[in-house]
């Protein structure tokens, strides 16, 4: 598992997550919308989704994460709080390099 698709609309979070993961040897594509994410889904081993992402068709990033999870993709949500106990989650306020890499290893 080396290819990570990060769906995040904020540039600062894109840079932070990309930096952490690339330092650990992952390949990362960061996109800022659902439509762009769909172009890269089959490339990714794991999709990291911003739970607060605004998604025009279905509301937010949690809806996108649920859809992808239900389709069999490995998904990790980053947000202030979790809304779905079935999908792995990391709180943005407490994220660390070690925590993120550890969570990815468990997927």
N, C-alpha and C positions, 0 to 999 in steps of 0.2 A: 504494500500500500504506500505508494509514493506520490500519486497525483491528487492534488487537492484543489477543488473548485470552491472558492470563497465568494459568497453572494452577500455583498455589503454595499450600501449606498453612501457611506461616509468614507472619504479618502483617508482620514487619519487611522481609522480601524483597518482599512485595507492594507495600509503600509505596515501597521503594527503586526498584524497576523501574518502577512507575507514575510516580513523580516524574521519573525520567530521560526516559521516553518522552513524557510529557505536555509537558515542557519543550521537546522537539523537535517538537511538533505532532501527535503520534500520539493517537488515541483508544484508551483502554485499559479493558478489563474484566478485573478480577482475581477469580478464584474459587479456592476452597480444596478442591474435590473434582472427581472425574471426572464425576459425575452433573451437577453445576452447569456444568461445561465443555461437556457435550453440548448444553445449552440454548442456547449461544452460538456453537457452531462455525461455523455458516453465516454469521454476521455477520463473522467474523474473516478478515482477509487473511493473517495469520500467527498461529500458536499457539506461545507460549513455554511450555515445560513444565519443571517442576522434575523432574530425574531421580530425586530421592529421594522423590518423592511416593508415599505409600502408597496403593495402588489395590487395593481389596478383591477385584476379580474376577481381576486378572492380575498382581499382585505390586507393581509400582512404576511410576514415571513414565517410565522407559525403555520399558516395555512399551506404555504409552499413546502415547508419541512414535512408536514403531515402527508401531503400528496406524494412527495418523493419517497418517504419512508414506506408508505403503503404500496408503492411500486417496486419495493425491494432494494432501493438505494441505501447506502450507509450515510446517515445524516447526523450532524452535530449542530445544535442550536446554540448561538451566543446571544444572550439578552440579559436584561436586568433581573428577570425572574422566569421560571419555567411555567408553562401552561399545559404541558403534555407529558405525563409520567412515562410514556412509552418511548420517547425520543431522547437520546442523550443530550445533556445540557451543561453549559458552563456559564456562570454569571460573569458578565463583562466587568463588573466592579472588582472581581477577585481573580481574574485570569493571570496565569503565570506561564512562562515557557514550559516548565516542568509539568504543570497541570494539563496544559493543552496537548503536549506530546504524549503524556500518559493516557489521556482520554482517547486519543486517536489510536493508540496501541491496543486499546480494549475493544475497539469496534470491529 
